[in-house]
């Protein structure tokens, strides 16, 4: 997230377009991390990486309510990867 502002955001505080979809992705991401453990984010990021600049650090930040500006296409890549891993 180089050069992008990262601000603490409570999931209910996401606003603007696609906010419901983003809240659901964060919920799923947290559940995935909870059941899979800390190393699971590395696996998830590797599944996404060929098509986007999503890192395990970014996913960890998202789990901690730190969400920067990111196109909805990136959010949806995370959602698709979560679906592949059953979350």
PyMOL commands that set and color helices and strands:
alter all, ss='L'
color gray80, all
select helices_A, chain A and resi 11-13+19-36+40-49+56-63+72-84
alter helices_A, ss='H'
color red, helices_A
select strands_A, chain A and resi 6-8+66-68
alter strands_A, ss='S'
color yellow, strands_A
deselect
rebuild
show_as cartoon
